[in-house]
Amino acid sequence: MMDKITGDMKFRWRVRDLIIVLAFWQCILMTLCLLYFLHNQSLDLDRQRVARMDMNKFTRDDKSLHSVLKATVKPTKKKPDEAQFIKHIITEAPEMEINDENKAVPGYISIIGNKTLQLVCRSCALVSSSGQLSGKGAGADIDDADCVLRMNAAPVRSYEEDVGRRTTVRVIGHPNLEKSLENDLEMKDEILRDDQTSTDFVIIPWLYETEINKTDDPVYLLAQNYSKEFPSVEFYLFTKEKLQQTGREFEKQVGMTREEAHTWFSTGFVTMLFAIDICDKIDVYGLPPENYCETHPNSKILYHYYNDSINKLECDYYEVSEKKLNIGHKFLTEKAIFSRWAIYHNIRFHYPSWKPVLRNLTQVNSPFLKLYYEAKKNGTLAKLQNPVKQRHTVRKNCVGSLADCKSEESKNYTVVRTFYKNGRRIVVKRVVKISKNKPDS
């Protein structure tokens, strides 16, 4: 009798379990049907929204059209014909509907003709010169962007696999123009003459001046000559207003002017601002976050991916520059600013890959700023920002009176240079040969 009762209970349990399983699968089936229905409706909604858009009210100045299209239709894993339609309205509609006159980018003026820059890029690859890119094989991804932005004279030849081969824009800081091109004929050929590697645009920002003397400034005259010698490359300058705006942006983010910080902008800083002006989407290659060296204390990454005279470790250079309160670039401070910009603009970072973090709601926080405010608090800021000037004296290595020495055609002089470093007095002696027609000191 007990065996019969036990058998009946087991049978009922099995039936109950079967009902539960069937109910579970029925719920899954209904969910899939609902998702399929919504999936089919999404494209129709996309089409209706685009059809209701008044294309005439959008201009390129505020990037409204492209941003609204991207917000309206977000591509997913749709059927090939659906994906092709969405790709078409995002990539082709702005090109057909926006007039060329709306593509002008204020703040940049040509060397010849005083024309306003006309350049718009939906996707940009901003390529740094960091050793972070060595061996990463990012070249194909970089070349896939609509526009490729490079800095100074970072070479492409022999490094195509890691940094790509295309160049749309070279941003060359004004102190580097002569050093990068006039004094390096190979790079001059690569950047301005070679059809395979030359750039379409050269943008020249003055990194620590807003007033440009167009009459006798050697950098301006050199750029003017290049514009005539290489008509296929367009040369543009930052306008005075753009340079002032760049200074105000630095002050807004850091809480002090560039002059108060005793620094000047790096080419990377102005290149990032330029990219924000012309690009809808920016992919940055080879730019680490400001805390990279803290999290990678044993990093052996070189400052440049190519061999050059600097040949130093990236983190060492960052640290030395950041701790100087009286001169030099503030790389880590600038990278903290980049992190803030990336939150408000469509910027992504690759090699290394990292996500921006807003560590301070008002201003950036960096090693330089910590040292600056600490020195300001304890009263040593003025001394650190204005160290004892180097003193030069000249000792003549000749026998006889001063008149006898001056009467001779030339003599060897010992130049004694005295300066102070970390509270220590340092004397450097150097022997030079000076003509009698030159002054004593």
Secondary structure, DSSP 8 states (H G I E B T S, - for coil): -HHHHHHHHHHHHHHHHHHHHHHHHHHHHHHHHHHHHHHHHHHHHHHHHHHH--GGG--TTTTHHHHHHHHH----S--HHHHHHHHHHHHTHHHHHS-GGGGEEEEEEETTT--EEE--EEEEEEE---GGGTT---HHHHHTSSEEEEETT---TT-HHHH-S--SEEE--TTHHIIIIIT-HHHHIIIII-TTT--SEEEE--SS-S---TTT-HHHHHHHHHHHH-TTSEEEEE-HHHHHHHHHHHHHHHSS-HHHHT----HHHHHHHHHHHHEEEEEEES---TTHHHH-TT---BS-SS--S---BHHHHHHHHHH-SSSS--HHHHHHHHHHHHHHTTEEEETTTB------SSS---HHHHHHHHHHHHT-HHHHHS----EEEEEE--SS-HHHHHHSSEEEEEEEEEEEETTEEEEEEEEEEEETTS---
